[in-house]
Amino acid sequence: MPQFDSLIGFLDSRSFGTVWYWLVVIGTWSLTGRNVIGVPAEIVSRARSAVQAGQGDCPVVLHLLDWLSLVLPRWRLGPREGLVFLAVTGFLLTSLAILGIGYALELALAAFLLLLPFAILFWLRVALARRLMPLLEAAEEGSRPIPEAAAEAIRRMVIHRRLVTVLSMAAVAVTALWGALWSVIHPYGF
């Protein structure tokens, strides 16, 4: 068991060489594909099939809209909260990047490679929620027909899911390549 005399000593511990780090990377990205902003992917795919079959008022589509009415309020960020969150994550990611890339601390680099794509994913989800909220409100008020609002929401959610798939593949590939490069350059961890 290594001794951690300081924060820098802790940040310099091995990450790319352990199986636990790779299990976390693969596990977290496989879990992110199971839902779209909190709505299970199965519900989105069933509603998409129903809309494509011309059944816009069926219970499956209404079930999706119910899910959205429960999930979307969680993703609302006001200007003040968004600014604070952006400042904190920007500071954290910049600090990890400087420690990992500039000072060659392996744990900081590994954390940066793990957290940066999740920060991007968070902002993608906030943007999707911001686009879906007016659709849901229009469907609830009756100013837009439910099948039309549901079709537009499903279309945007499918596009979002595809973007998340591309982001996850890119994140895992970049992390694996950088980890392999790190292991070649630093075979003994220092």
CORLINUR-V979695 format. One line per field, one symbol per residue. phi: phi as a letter, one per 30 degrees, with the letter a starting at -180 (. if undefined). burial: b if it has 9 or more other C-alpha atoms within 8 Angstrom, else e. A space follows every 10 residues. Layout:
phi: ???
burial: ???
This chain:
phi: .ddcdadddd dcddbdccdd dddddddddd ddddbchjce dddddddddd dddicdcddd ddddddeddd cdddcdbddd dddddddddd dddddddddd ddchcddddd dddddedddd dedddddddd dddddddddd didbdedddd ddddeddddd dddddddddd dddddddddd dddddcdcib
burial: eeeeeeeebb bbbbbbeeee bbeebbeebe eebebbeebb bebbebbbeb beeebbeeeb bbbbbebbbe bbeebbeeee ebeeeeeebe eebeebbbbb beeebbbbbb bbbbbbbebe beebbbebbb ebbebbebbe eeebebbbbb bbbbebbbeb beebbebbee bbeebeeebb ebbeeeeeee
